[in-house]
Amino acid sequence: MGTSTIAELAIPTEEFALRRTLESVSGIDVEVERVVAHEQDRVMPYVWFSDGESDLADLDEVLEADPSVEDMELLTDLDDERLYRMSWVEDVAVIVHVLTEEEATILDASGNAHRWRLRILFPERDALSRTYDFVTDRGLQLDIEKIHELNEDRHGRYGLTDAQHETLVTALQRGYYQIPREVDMEGLSDELGISHQALSERLRRAHRTLVEDAIEVGPPDEGDSSDRFQSGQR
């Protein structure tokens, strides 16, 4: 098996889902909580919408007119933030490809009126290459902003030990970080063959290592999130 790879990708909003919504509502930002393949031509994401300038009162109407949205359901309404479950039926070829063909995991997805940012865990480096070819062969733009090889050495780029890396990957694959969780600490500790206490300590150390690595990059500047991403900050 090849080296597991995390890639940060950027796609112009006009070539991806929710284009109509992001163009229609000024200043709105979206963040995908979770996304799963629903059928071969659609995905079902859980999406947060936020807008510091309005209460999103007209968002339902805008989403209903968006050709990429189908079967939406409002789950949470916090005035300036809303969580929806919906189906995306257009312009999601890259998402369907990475989920079904490459067996990749979407770690993070967010977008605004300018671009979408995707952070994806690929099981091997070649899967990223195939995804790039898949997208560009269809005449779409895909910018690879960062590539991180998880198994470059024992500690990895983020300073993780082998045990910490194995634990985080297992936790991710088993749904520990999903909302709601698909496995609890007891189930995860049983699968890894370690005690609940050892698992808790290992996760805390691994999370601290990742946070320290992120903080070293520096806090994001104020302004357009697409500009922050383009400059390499995370």
N, C-alpha and C positions, 0 to 999 in steps of 0.2 A: 504494500500500500504506500502511496506517496505521502508527502508531508501535508498535514492539515494546515489550512491557510485561512486567515481572516483578511478579507478585502473590504476596503471602504470605496464605494462606487457612487458616482453622481450621474443622474439622468435629468435632462431638461424636462421641466414640468409639462411642456406642450407635447411631449412624447410619452406621457405616463398617465396614470389614473388620477381622477379628481381635477383634471385640467380646468374644466368649466367652473367648478366651485372655487378653486384657488384664484382664478381670474376675476370672478364676480364679486367676491368678498374681500375688500381691501384690508391688508394687514393680517389676514388669518394665517395661522400655522397649524399643521397637522402632525401628529405623532402616532404611529401604529403601535398598539399595545401587544398585539399578537396577530399572526397571519397563518392560515392553513390553506392547503389546496382543497378546493371544494369539488371541482370537476376539471376536466382536461383544458377547459377554456376560461376558467374563472377561479378566483380565490375569495376567501371569506375573512376579511380582517376586522379587528376591533380597533377603532380609530378615535383618538382624542382630537377635538378641534378646540383651539384657543384663540382668543382675540381680546387684547387688552383695551381696545377702543370701543367695543360694543358688547351687548349681551347675547349676541347670536340669535336674536329673535327670528330672523328670516332664514336661518340656515336650513330648516326642513324643506322649505320651498325651493331653495337653491339646489339642494341635493337631489330632490325629486326631478329637477330638470337636467341633471348631470347624466349624460349618456353612459358613463362608466359605472353608475351606481344602480343596484337592484336589490330589492328586499331589505331595505334598511330598517333598523330598529333602534330607537333612542333608549339607552340604558341608564345614563346618568346626566342630569342637567344641573350645572353649578353656575348658571348665568353667563359667566365669561369663559366657561369650559364645558364641553359636552363630550360624552362617550357614546359612540354608535357601533352597533354590529351591522355589517352590510356585506353584500356581494359586489365584487368588481368584475365586470364582464367585458371591458374593452381595455386595450393598451396595457395588459398585464402579462404579456408573453414572457418577459424576463423572469417574473416572479414564479409563474407556473413552471418554467424550465428549471430554475434552481431547486425548487421544492420537489418536483416529480422526477426529473431526469438526472439531476446531479446529487439528490439526497442531501442538499445543503440546508443550513439553518439560518433564518434571518434573525440576527441579534438585535437590530435596530433599523427603523425606517422612519424618516421624517421628511417633511416637505413644506414649501411655501410657493409663492407665485413664480419663483425663478427656477428652482430645481428641487429634485428629490435626492436625499442622501440615504444610501443603503449600506449597512454593515453586515456582512454575510460570512458565516463560517462554512468553508468548503472542505470536504473530507480529504481532498488532495489538490495540489496546485494545478494539475491538468484540468480539473473541473472549472476553475476560474477561466482558463484559456478557452475552453469550449463555450462557456457562457459568453465571453467577449465575442467570439466568432458568431455565435447564435444571434446576438443582438445586432452586431454591425452588418451581418449578411442581410438583415432585414431593413437596412438603410437607416437605423436608429443610432443615436449618439450615446456612448457609454464611456465615461471617464473613470479610469482607475486611479484614485487619489493616493491610496496607501495599500501596501501588501505586508502582512505580518506572518511569517512562518512560525508556527507554534512549536515545532520540534527542532529548532536550529541547534540547541544544545540542551544539557540537562536542566538548566534553570530557565531557558527561554528568554526572549527579549524582555518580558515583563518581570523577570526575576522569580518565576514560579519553580518550585521543585517538581520532580516527576509525580510525586504523590498528590501535590496540590493541583497540578494540571489534570491528572486523571480524575480527581474528585470533581473539579469544575466541569469537565466535559461530561462526566456521568450525570451530574446534577442537571446540566442543561438538556441532555438527551432524554432524561426521564421526566422532565417537566417540573423540576423543583422551582424554577424561576418563572413559571407561568402563573397567571392570575385567572382563576384560583390554581393553587399548586396541584400537580397531578401525582406527586409523591411527597411524603413528609420526611422529617429527619430520621425517624425510626426506619422507614422503608429504605432510605438511602444508605443509612449506616449498615443495615443488613446486607444490602447488595454489595457494598464495598468491603464487608467483613471487618469492620472496625466498630468501636463503641460509639454511643451517642455523643459522649464527651469529646472523644478524639475527633469525630467528624466536625463538631461545633468549633473546636479550636483550629482545625485545619482550614475550614471555610473562612473563619475570621482572619487568619494569617494571609490566606490567598486574597481575600477581598482587600485587606490593607495594602498588600503589595501592588494590586492593580490600581487602587486609588492613588497611592504615592506616585506611581508611574504617570498617571493622568495629570496629577497636580504639577509635576515637573514641567509639563508642556506649557503651563500657565493658564489662567482663567480666560474664558472667551471675552472678547471685546464687545462693547455695545454695538448694535447695528444688525444688519441683515445676517441671518444664520447661514445663508449660502455663501456670503463673503468669508465668514469665519471658517467654514468647511474648506473653501477653496484655498485659504491661506495655510491649511494644514493643522489648525487647532481642533481639539476635540473635547 
